[in-house]
Amino acid sequence: MADDDLEAIRAARRQQLQSQAGPSGGGGGGGGGDEQQQKQDAQRREAEARASILSQILEPEAADRIGRIRLVKASRAEDVESRLIMLARSGQLRQKVNEEQLKSILEAVSEQQQEAEKVTVHRRKGGWDDDDLDDLLNED
């Protein structure tokens, strides 16, 4: 009897997992869907935690500004959010961040990205002579 009950519980659990996977779940590879579901749950929990922290440390105007930045360039908004969360966790924020403070943080992130995006060109000295152009044009 215990084996029958255990099998019924397993069947119910399989059906529950398949229904959570939705119509794209198919029927083969139930283990991969469960792993993918766990990754999605972890990402959702992380996003909720970030949103919770940001709501605690940002004034409404600053949160609106980050929202507008996210519409234009999501990567920049994520960089600013990460920096704010880091400051909050390290205890460097004493009060909620207002819009002016957010602007200064945005400028700092912008300067940091500009420094990272600099391109330096190194030219070789003495690579070409005056007669090298003649050599290229007069190839016979």
Phi, psi and omega in degrees: 000321182295324179294322179294318179296318179297318179294323178295321179293318179297318180296319179295321180293318177301316180296321179297316179295320179294322179291327177290327180291335177086187184292337181281354182296331178074246179192338180262145176076050179294331181293322180293323179294323180293320178295318179295321178298320179295320178296317179296320178296319179296318178295320180295317179296320179296317179296321179294321179295317178300315181298321179296314180297315181296323179293333179280332186254353182248140169285159184303322180295319180292321178296321176297319180296317178297323177298319178292323178295321180299326178295325182274311184213100185297325182295321179294319179297319179294322178298315181294316179299317179298318179295319178296317180295320178298316179296320180293318181291330180276355177083017181276347177264121180265336182216176179294145181279126177265181186294323180294318178295323179296322178298318180293324177293320177298319178296319179296318179294320179297316179297320180296320180289325178294321178295322181289334184267003180295141178246129179246130179252124177253119179262141177282135180269138177075022182280327183238140174253173179294327183274355179295323178295320177297321179297321180289321183283332185257036178287123180241000000 
